[in-house]
Amino acid sequence: MIRPLMMAIVLFGVGLPSGPPPLAHPHASITLETSLQVDADGKASRLHQVWTFDALYTAFVLEGVAETPALAAQVVREVAEENLRNLGEYAYFTEIRLGGAQIVTEPATDLTTALVESPNGARLQMAFTLPFEKPLDLSDAALVYAVFDPSFYIDMRHKVPSDARLEGGNGCALEMHQSEPSQDIANLAAALDKEAEPIPTLGRHFAQFIEVACR
């Protein structure tokens, strides 16, 4: 039994539970943790991500199965698998550039799922890895990555800068840059309800960009 995906709301028009349409983007949230694997020579091999969905979406996914742990775990796994299948076409909402050149990753691997408790209730969590086709040499150029919903229907961000990490990479440094949208862009997002036509460039104005440089 597969519940509709949060990403499908944006990409494929599947709705959330009925009720008055909320005003202003974003309409949902995902908390991110990311870690970039870099070896001692300053070569990056993969980007690992953990997505923790908001409590409202999790409750929607678990409707009718929350009291049955085994079935809930099965549903969570199926939803995560479907997420990754659909997101592959959209580069997993992940933009990676090396020296300004866009990097295309291999398909996502190592999917794991969980339900984690929060003050607002259980939250669906999925983790996966994006391997690079070949190691990326960061000794001559910085790598910059960002994870965001292009339409900004979903707000995707690291809660604190330390949620973006380096694994390895002696002599490498990581820095987070928070985008600062103009007032016009902020007003545009505030005026959009969930039925509005997606603006595929909107999310980039609100994204967190993670820069990694090695010396």
N, C-alpha and C positions, 0 to 999 in steps of 0.2 A: 504494500500500500504506500504509494509515493505522494507526498503532499506537494502542492505547487511551490515553486522556488521563489525566494525573494528576488533573485536576479531575473526570473521570468516576468515579474511585474513590469520591469523596465523593458526587457528585450522581447517578450512574447505576449504581453497583455494579460497575464493571469492575475486575477484580483485577490486582494486580502479580504478579511471578513467585512461584511457590510456595515454601513454606518456613514455619518456625514463625512464627505471628503475633507481631509485636513488641508489647510492652506499652507503654502510656502514649502519649498524644497529645503532640506531633505525630509523624507517621510519615514525613514528607517535608518538604523545605524549598525555598523559592524566595527568592533574594536579589533585592531591589528596588533600582531607581534611579528616581526620579521628578523631573520638572521641571514647574513651573507657569509658563505664559506670561502675563506681566502687562505691559500697555503703560504709557506714561509718565503716563497719567491714572488709574492704579490700577485698571484693568479687566482681569480675567482672561478669557482666551479658550479655553484648552485645557490639559489635563494629559497630559503625555507620560510613558509608563512603559516600563521595561525589566525583564523578568522573566528571571532566570537560574536554570534548574532544577538540582536536585542531580545528582551524577554517577551515582547508582544509577538514577534514572528515565531519564537520558539513555542509559545503557547498554541499558536495556530497550527504549527507542524505536529504538535503532540496531542491535538484535540482527539479525544476518544481513546488514546493509548497511554496517557501519562501514568495511569495507575498500574500498568503492566510493564515492569522494567524490561523484560526481554523483548517485548513488542516495540516499546519505545526506542530501544537501542537499534532494532532492525530498521525502524522508520528513519531514524537519524542517519544511519549509514546509507540508506537508499537515497535520501534527500541530498546528502553530500556527494554521492556518486553522480547523481543527475546534475548537481551544480557544476561539477568539473567538466562533465561532457558538454554542457551548454556553454560554459565559459571559455572552453578552448578556442572557440571561434573568435573570441574577443580578447585573446592574449591574457586570460585570467584577470582582467582588469589591472594588469601590471605593465607599466612602461619602464623599460630599461635602456639606458644609453651609455655608451662608452666613447668618451671624447666627442660627444654629440651624435654619433652614429647609433641608430636604433638596433637593438639586439633582439632577436627572436629566440625564444627558449624551446627546448624539447617539451613534449607533453608532460603534464603533471604526474608525479609519482608519489609513492609512500603516503597515501591517504590514511589518516586516522580520524576518528570521531569521538566525541564525548558530550556529556551533559554536565555543565558546571553550575554550581549554585552561586547566586548573587543576592544582594538585598532585595531585588525586585523579582526574584524567582529564578527558575532554571533557565540556562542559556545554552543553545546549541553551539557546539564548537567543532570546526573541522580544521585539520592541519594537512599540509601537502608541501611538496618540494618541486621547484622548477629547475631542472638541470640545464646547464648551458651546453650547446652543441660541442664546443671546445672551450678549454680554460681561457678566461679573459685576462690579459696582462694589464694590470693597473699601475705598473711602474712608470708609464709614460703619459697616461691619461686617466682622469677620474671617471669612475662609474657613478651614474646617478640613476636611482630608481624611485618609482612612486606607485602606489596601489590606490586606485580611485575608480568610482563609477563615473564614466564619462558624462552621464546625464545629471549627476548629483542627486538623483532620486534617493540614493543611499549614501549617507555620510560614512566614509571609511577613514579611520585615523588611528594612529598610535596614541594611547592615553597619555603616556609620558615619553620623553625622548629616549629613555633607557629601554623602551620596548622595541627599538630598532638596534640590532646588535651585530657585532662582528664575531665570527668564529675563526680563530687563528688570525693570520695577517699581522705578524710582527712588523712594526714600523708603519702600519696602516692606521688611518684615522677616519672616523665616521662622524658626520655632522648632519643634523636635520634642519631643513629650511621650510618654514611654514609659509605657504602662499598668502598674499594679502590682496584679496580681490578689491577692485575699485568699488566706489559707492554705487555706480551704475550697475555693476554686475551683482552686487549684494542685493540691490533693489529688485533686479530681475528675478533672482532666485526666490526672494520673499514674495513675489507676486504669482508664482507658479503653484497651481494645485496639482493633485496627483493625476488628474485627467489631461493635463497639458501635454502638448506635443513635445517629446524629448528634445533637448538641445544638446547635441553630442559633444560640444566643446565646453559645457558649463563646469563640469566637475574638476577640470584641470585648474581652474582659477582658485579652488579651495584645497587642493591637494598638498600633502606633505612630501617634499622631495628629499631623499636621503642621498648624500654625497659621500663616496668612499674614495680616498686617495692614498696611495702607497709611495713611500720614498726609500 
